[in-house]
């Protein structure tokens, strides 16, 4: 142990023993990181999960507060991370608060406590840090230590770059010279470390240790079909000890897989994040997992960084992650306080398409960004809703472009309105292209892990630029045999196939207009009934049949789709006394009409051609809800002279925004229909993403 200041060692050791007992000792590099933070003032800690990075800033905080220094601010990306760390910090007698979306109601009270020096340590999300009230408070705040947890989020070379995190360089630039800065992560390769060093300052002290996790046993499973993967998980989860995590790339896959396991007697719950509309559901899932009340939590990558549960016994990836760095971070959840944990990596036929979409949409497009700037300039300030109404750009992409423009200082936000700043806009195309190329290379590197015949653990650690690893002797390749058999039994495979084919989706009715120049806003005059959708577009089973037939040379949906649709619709028709079937009209094809007519024959109902379409633009070219709503409103009307039945089934082939079905339903109900039940063969929307 390299000691420059014996007084710091004495204080730090005393705090450590108070926390962990008289015989407690620092892990290799821990004390050096503490001393460097207190003496060098800028420190970067890159150490494997479970090494004890949070202990470094807890002890630094205790020492600084005992010396009368100001509060420690810890910027953290996830709420669950905050809760775990607050519990640990309180064991040191630190007075802690958290500032995030869940504590918004207490914001004023917490800020007052901080300003009155009644708080030692504050965990804060970057979004909260840059809110107006917190920013105004920072001007009067004595900061003793500034911590960036999961600091790879600062770097867009990192696996989990976040725009809000990137603005932390603004805070770093304004901190007084004597304020220590500590940045921590478990997942950074040489490229990310170089970028972090540039942002933190060339004199930053770097604490970097070996990355090998001795407790993990890894196996790769070659199963392209979802049914096989479902079956393997169902068959093998009961064989695994304890509880664990199953990672999926999309929210939709989390929901489906968790539901499949539940329906087959395995306790599992889905998890996406602790923010947003699913907050209560996800909090319940995380709490049940923390208490080992479920066998598996089926999660997106939102359950990852900093999650502290020492007895996680296994991690399964349902699909291939984007890169080795994120994969290492995710499997690092397992085996933290147990000797043996199991890691299984699956890869599916859908992986590359999903990952390519994430890569290609990571940065704003030049044309979109210029359109946004021109609109803001023309109107001398615009809100997000106004931009969406004015520009045919997907709302999520407008939001992303606005964040990038804010980060670059080209625009600023006041209340809910965005304004141009004096700084001219410059599209950083070369950098975006370089990062994109790097991410494709990293995806290929992940494919190399799946294909390697060497030690899986050694491959992973070497890919993270740690050349110290030796063959682990524990993985399937080192052992020369699988940890668990790759083959699945006929019974499990039959259950998986049946679940995938039998799953149907609901079509939730829209109830309010999207704000546009055509429709204005407010409540809809008529609302559809809850509808039914047969499949997810392109998914195994019926979803694949829809995608195959929609653009086939025959231009006809197969009899299997007609038969299955009739099977699930007949109970709905009988229960609601539906009188007729109609369809969404098209100017380019009779595909939907042909299907609806054949469906009507199977359901023993008359087919009624009730709607017509004008020559408006194709709905698939409308990128956001405002334009989709306005285009559908202009496109559809009731055919002249028709008598509209009271209760109608409205058929379309593919549903996305739901505005086509919504407007067609309104037109029917404007003309005497009492109730409309939408039906679609497939859902192609992105609402079930990460």
ABEGO torsion letter per residue (X at the ends): XBBABAAAAAAAAAAAAAAAEAABBBBBGAAAAAAAAAAAGBBBBBBBBGAGAAAAAAAAAAAAAAAGBBBBBBBBABAAAAAAAAAAAAAAGBBBBBBBAAAAAAAAAAAAAAAAGABABBBBBAAAAABAAAAAAAAABBBABBBBBGAAAABAABAABBAAAAAAAAAAAABBAABBBBBBBABBBAAAAAAAAAAAEAABBBBBBBABBAABBBBBBBBABAAAAAAAAAAAAAABBEBBBBBBABAAAAAAAAAAAAAAGBBBBBBABABEAAAAAAAAAAAAAAAGABABBBBBAABBBGBBBAABABBBBABBBABAAAAAAAAAABGAABABBBBBBBBBAAAAAAAAAAAAAABBBAAAAAAAAAAAAAAGEBBAAAAAAABBBBAAAAAAAAAAAAAAGABBBBEABBBBBABBBBBBAAAAAAAAAAAAAAAAAAAAAAABABBAAAAAAAAAGBAABBBAGABAAAAGBBABBABBBAAAAAAAAAAAAABBBBBBBBABBBBBAAAEBEBBABBBBBBBBABBBGBBEAAAAAAAAAABAAGBBBAAAAAAAAAAAAAAAAAAGBABBBBBBBAABAAAAAAAAAAAAAAGBBBBBABBBBABBBAAABABAAAAAAAAAAABBBBBGBBBBABBBBBBABBBAGAAAAAAAAAAAAAGBABBBBBBABBABAAABX
